[in-house]
Amino acid sequence: MEISSRNVVEGTSRSPHRAMYKAMGLTDDDLSKPFIGVCHTGNEATPCNIHLPKLAEKAKYAVTESGATPREFSTIAVSDGIAMGHEGMKSSLVSREVIADSIELMVRAHQYDALVGIAGCDKSLPGTMMAMARLNIPSVFVYGGTIMPGMLDGKELTVVDVYEAVGSYDSGKITLEELKNIENTACPNAGSCGGMFTANTMASISEAIGIALPGSASPPAEDERREKIVSDTGKACVKLLELNIKPRDILTFEAFENAITMLNAVGGSTNGILHLLALSNEAGIKLTYDDFERIRKKTPHIADMKPGGNYVMNGLDKIGGIPFVMKKLLSNDLLHANAITVTGKTIKENLDSISIQEAPEQKIVKSVESPLHDVGTAVILKGSLAPEGAVIKTAGVEMTQFTGKAKVFDREEYAFDSV
């Protein structure tokens, strides 16, 4: 295995470097071991990330127990939910690049040997994965987890229900008190938005593409299993360093095809296309819109997930999570079974080691033979408005064609006023 950190701490010329590490409490024994960067996007900007520093502690402990030296650092994360609807949204997508760049800079500057990446919000997941592909040192991604659904009058709520409630209030369908009740109950604790929005989509993809541990995507942020998952991730990262398996060994063309299959099978966010294209670029894999369409047309939409469907990530977790979905796809030859993953084993080997008994009453994941839709829902469109292509999610849409005039606005606020 390649131990770049020796460039920093070995030899008499590195005495000043070791002195600075010793100022932080490290010993000569600590300095003799590989350095594992433990990166997280924890902050107080969003519930998706507020708990990540605590999870990082679990990963660090596991790294130490596995015989390596953890070095924690953090980076930014923008909340799309809070930046949305005003000037702040212009900061959202660029934050993905800043996240990737900042992780790269920290690892290169300090010559860390491997990387655990913990992320929780929309752009922080692909940003972290992009850095891993770019650096190409042994790396394991882990999701911070989904939020629990809010409950009001027996109905599960997500943040999207609050947005819809604003529209209902503006049109006189609900009272101000009803709007306030929805606002107060929709988001009960830490974690990412509960439906199959961008964060849960990219978390699902992280398992399918092989960069995260099996079963790591669906447990909620404040579930006790989340701490074990993060701990297992720390251990897996040290093992991956020993095996010298790097992200580009995992992020093959076949792995990206598995990711696109997952995107369509769960009715995932259109942002999944945007982020997979960026990730493939970092991994040196050429993906095109044609690849997305080719795989979409042979992938059934089987998971009935909000916002296009009826269930949240917590519900999917209760019946077996992403491994349950992957087993259904694999048994129908819709995944590349021999794609390598961060366990050092293949997709098939991972899934064979997981026993899931399908609950007869579950309604969330359909069979491949009787899907929600015969083909996937992340559709590439072409037309006069976007001659090179555009994307749309059809999970909750019956319309298959639209012709009309485009109204163009210079600011989001102007569009909202018009609506």
ZIRA-V117668 format. One record per run of one state. SS is the DSSP state (~ for helix, > for strand, _ for the rest). FROM is the first residue (numbers start at 1). LEN is the number of residues. If there is no record, write none. Layout:
# ZIRA-V117668
SS;FROM;LEN
SS;FROM;LEN
This chain:
# ZIRA-V117668
_;1;5
~;6;4
_;10;2
~;12;12
_;24;4
~;28;4
_;32;3
>;35;6
_;41;11
~;52;14
_;66;3
>;69;6
_;75;5
~;80;4
_;84;3
~;87;24
_;111;3
>;114;6
_;120;2
~;122;14
_;136;3
>;139;5
_;144;2
>;146;1
_;147;2
>;149;4
_;153;2
>;155;3
_;158;1
~;159;12
_;171;5
~;176;10
_;186;1
>;187;1
_;188;4
>;192;1
_;193;5
~;198;12
_;210;2
>;212;1
_;213;11
~;224;20
_;244;3
~;247;4
_;251;2
~;253;13
_;266;5
~;271;13
_;284;5
~;289;8
_;297;4
>;301;1
_;302;1
>;303;1
_;304;1
>;305;1
_;306;5
>;311;1
_;312;1
~;313;6
_;319;2
~;321;11
_;332;8
>;340;1
_;341;5
>;346;1
~;347;6
_;353;12
>;365;1
_;366;7
>;373;1
_;374;4
>;378;4
_;382;8
>;390;4
_;394;18
~;412;7
_;419;1
